[in-house]
Amino acid sequence: MFDKVYDIPERFSHIFWSEWSTVKNTQTHGVSIAYRMLTHGDKEAWDWTFEHINNSDILSACDARGFDQNIKHYVESVINNHHA
């Protein structure tokens, strides 16, 4: 499902501000991208994340220190329901 490497669309550049030039694609920066996208609170960013980033990278991002536990529980439910 995630064999293809995706670059972050330009429309999300504001989420990455100073990191935009270093965060390149989902294969090499999946966890970092997922963290930024999920903590930004933009529904379109969330949708893109679930469609283009590996679930293991998304879950790793949710395990980062300081990640909102309510968001983590929601993300886990989305991933679990997607595979049900």
Order of alpha helices (4+ residues) and beta strands (2+ residues): alpha-alpha-alpha-alpha-alpha
